Amino acid sequence: MASTLVLVAVFVLDLVAFGLAVAAEQRRNTATTARDNSNRRYCLYDSDIATGLGVGALLFLLVSHLLVMAVSRCLCCGKALRPSASRTWAIVLFITTWFFFLIAEICLLAGSVRNAYHTKYRTLLSETPPSCETLRKGVFGAGAAFVVLTGIVSELYYVSFSNANEAPSPYSRDSGIRMGSL
């Protein structure tokens, strides 16, 4: 039977990761052009908090996923699962959870790196204004969506793994040849 403590811990970690990813989406950098003392234009960026929030979401999701993989011994270590529908679901959900996890981590990492990037380009007043590039809207949002999917699928994987791991062996009955009384 799946441990309730593990399921609650994974849920809380995923919930925190989701909250941080949504907060990072809301607090993305914005930039405006400003002028310095020598009358050159430059990009002025606001608070860089979204980078920290994105990295925090990435780390909470990583801890959640590592917890599930450690408890289930990553499906490949330990004793073999008994043949059943739960084993089939555990294998399918194992692959799916890694797929969603990698997409979520890539979105959160790319968003954090891109949000931290600030152009240092300055131009004279007569030239065109500098390109104040910022993170595209929706990168942290996509990461948050995949955090939710990863959380749901990883919990389903853990439950399926636990059911397959504790199922009775299909070969537990006596398979020897009996000799009748003569």
Secondary structure as GFF3:
##gff-version 3
##sequence-region A 1 182
A	DSSP	alpha_helix	4	26	.	.	.	ID=ss1
A	DSSP	beta_strand	31	35	.	.	.	ID=ss2
A	DSSP	beta_strand	40	45	.	.	.	ID=ss3
A	DSSP	alpha_helix	49	71	.	.	.	ID=ss4
A	DSSP	alpha_helix	85	116	.	.	.	ID=ss5
A	DSSP	beta_strand	123	124	.	.	.	ID=ss6
A	DSSP	alpha_helix	139	166	.	.	.	ID=ss7
###
